[in-house]
Amino acid sequence: MATSLVQENSGREVIAFKARLRLLESMCNPVCTGGYHAELHTDAVVKQCEIVDVIEIIGSKKMTPYERPLYLKNGDVVLCRIRVNNSIRVENFSVDHHLGRFTIHSAGKTTALGILVELPPVGRLAFPYPENYYHGTRP
């Protein structure tokens, strides 16, 4: 019988979280934006996911702190919100390194490496978004 590296009572069930991603060469053809769909692989779980919103490009000197990027390019390190179709058990990387790491796969290739940096408030599966959030407008 296979055993997981993770204890049964560790982590939290969520459907959305904030993450830091390092985009690998093959992710963007030639650019990508929020709304990118792929597979999320974490511990022993594989789920369909969407990069809902890109919050900032980490280390970018071209952007002001209040400006959100419209597109990404290969090699960027970004802070973003990710949403999965069904709930998964994860934890912040600073709390549990096994549950806080994941990879993004698309077309059979690893396209991004990520760590969880923030989970929704306790008792919620996702972050509270403004009403018009999923209708193409930015908060």
C-alpha positions as a printed NumPy array, in Angstrom:
array([[  0.   ,   0.   ,   0.   ],
       [  1.44 ,   3.382,  -1.033],
       [  1.884,   6.035,   1.604],
       [  1.957,   9.787,   1.144],
       [  4.647,  12.012,   2.596],
       [  1.877,  14.174,   4.032],
       [ -0.07 ,  13.495,   7.225],
       [ -3.832,  13.149,   6.863],
       [ -4.676,  16.114,   9.096],
       [ -2.164,  18.556,   7.579],
       [ -3.055,  21.329,   5.142],
       [ -6.399,  22.902,   4.277],
       [ -9.004,  22.199,   1.628],
       [ -9.181,  25.103,  -0.865],
       [-10.142,  25.76 ,  -4.471],
       [ -8.111,  28.979,  -4.89 ],
       [ -4.827,  30.368,  -3.571],
       [ -2.093,  32.894,  -4.262],
       [  1.16 ,  31.516,  -5.595],
       [  4.572,  32.535,  -6.823],
       [  5.318,  30.961, -10.21 ],
       [  8.532,  30.72 , -12.22 ],
       [  7.527,  30.417, -15.867],
       [  9.626,  27.993, -17.852],
       [ 10.522,  28.28 , -21.525],
       [  7.615,  26.38 , -22.977],
       [  4.71 ,  28.031, -21.113],
       [  3.95 ,  31.09 , -23.202],
       [  3.433,  30.913, -26.948],
       [  4.675,  33.712, -27.237],
       [  2.825,  35.365, -24.329],
       [  0.106,  34.347, -21.865],
       [ -2.313,  36.179, -19.587],
       [ -4.777,  35.512, -16.8  ],
       [ -7.188,  32.795, -17.939],
       [ -4.434,  30.312, -18.829],
       [ -5.689,  26.711, -18.316],
       [ -3.419,  23.773, -17.45 ],
       [ -2.924,  20.871, -14.984],
       [ -1.704,  21.468, -11.435],
       [  0.412,  18.678,  -9.885],
       [  0.918,  18.753,  -6.109],
       [  1.988,  15.909,  -3.776],
       [ -0.12 ,  13.057,  -5.223],
       [ -2.916,  15.126,  -6.778],
       [ -3.462,  16.231, -10.383],
       [ -6.244,  18.79 , -11.017],
       [ -7.275,  21.107, -13.82 ],
       [ -6.456,  24.715, -12.911],
       [ -6.677,  28.26 , -14.211],
       [ -4.356,  31.179, -13.593],
       [ -7.194,  33.549, -12.777],
       [ -5.275,  36.77 , -12.303],
       [ -1.67 ,  37.906, -12.469],
       [ -1.032,  40.277,  -9.561],
       [  2.552,  41.313, -10.281],
       [  5.788,  40.369, -11.962],
       [  8.301,  39.953,  -9.127],
       [ 11.463,  41.97 ,  -9.653],
       [ 10.054,  44.026, -12.543],
       [ 11.496,  47.535, -12.585],
       [  9.195,  48.661, -15.401],
       [  5.948,  48.497, -13.412],
       [  4.606,  50.626, -10.597],
       [  3.284,  48.776,  -7.521],
       [ -0.325,  49.552,  -8.54 ],
       [ -0.002,  48.37 , -12.131],
       [ -0.982,  44.792, -13.004],
       [  0.706,  43.037, -15.93 ],
       [ -1.452,  42.323, -18.962],
       [  0.735,  39.481, -20.261],
       [  3.701,  37.318, -19.228],
       [  6.765,  36.079, -21.021],
       [  9.105,  33.144, -20.555],
       [ 11.384,  33.373, -17.513],
       [  9.122,  35.733, -15.513],
       [  8.567,  35.138, -11.804],
       [  5.011,  36.192, -10.985],
       [  2.588,  36.445,  -8.094],
       [ -0.815,  35.176,  -9.227],
       [ -4.136,  33.697,  -8.146],
       [ -4.801,  30.1  ,  -9.152],
       [ -8.159,  28.331,  -9.061],
       [ -8.738,  24.559,  -9.345],
       [-11.948,  22.78 , -10.375],
       [-12.28 ,  20.692,  -7.191],
       [-10.879,  21.301,  -3.724],
       [ -7.344,  20.173,  -2.941],
       [ -5.433,  19.879,   0.334],
       [ -2.519,  22.339,   0.397],
       [ -0.583,  24.535,   2.844],
       [  1.609,  27.637,   2.635],
       [  5.167,  26.809,   1.609],
       [  6.489,  28.476,   4.786],
       [  4.446,  26.016,   6.908],
       [  4.836,  22.746,   4.972],
       [  7.303,  22.373,   2.107],
       [  5.636,  19.226,   0.713],
       [  2.126,  20.68 ,   0.528],
       [  3.386,  24.117,  -0.505],
       [  5.088,  23.102,  -3.774],
       [  3.47 ,  22.347,  -7.113],
       [  4.086,  22.286, -10.851],
       [  1.964,  23.419, -13.774],
       [  1.813,  21.092, -16.797],
       [  0.457,  21.785, -20.259],
       [  0.671,  19.656, -23.416],
       [  2.643,  17.002, -21.54 ],
       [  5.403,  19.41 , -20.447],
       [  6.217,  21.124, -17.159],
       [  5.553,  24.791, -17.883],
       [  5.896,  26.419, -14.448],
       [  7.179,  25.73 , -10.944],
       [  5.312,  27.237,  -8.03 ],
       [  4.988,  27.684,  -4.297],
       [  1.921,  28.703,  -2.308],
       [  2.264,  32.058,  -0.595],
       [ -1.259,  32.715,   0.684],
       [ -4.416,  30.699,   1.349],
       [ -7.959,  32.087,   1.65 ],
       [ -9.205,  33.065,   5.124],
       [ -9.956,  30.128,   7.441],
       [-13.425,  28.74 ,   6.776],
       [-13.415,  29.751,   3.083],
       [-12.462,  27.684,   0.039],
       [-11.567,  30.731,  -2.088],
       [-10.714,  34.402,  -1.763],
       [-13.628,  36.831,  -1.662],
       [-13.59 ,  38.412,  -5.139],
       [-15.589,  41.467,  -6.231],
       [-18.898,  40.659,  -7.959],
       [-17.625,  41.573, -11.431],
       [-14.308,  39.74 , -11.051],
       [-14.987,  36.928, -13.528],
       [-16.522,  39.205, -16.159],
       [-13.258,  40.464, -17.611],
       [-12.681,  43.461, -15.35 ],
       [ -9.849,  43.855, -12.908],
       [-10.399,  44.805,  -9.241]])
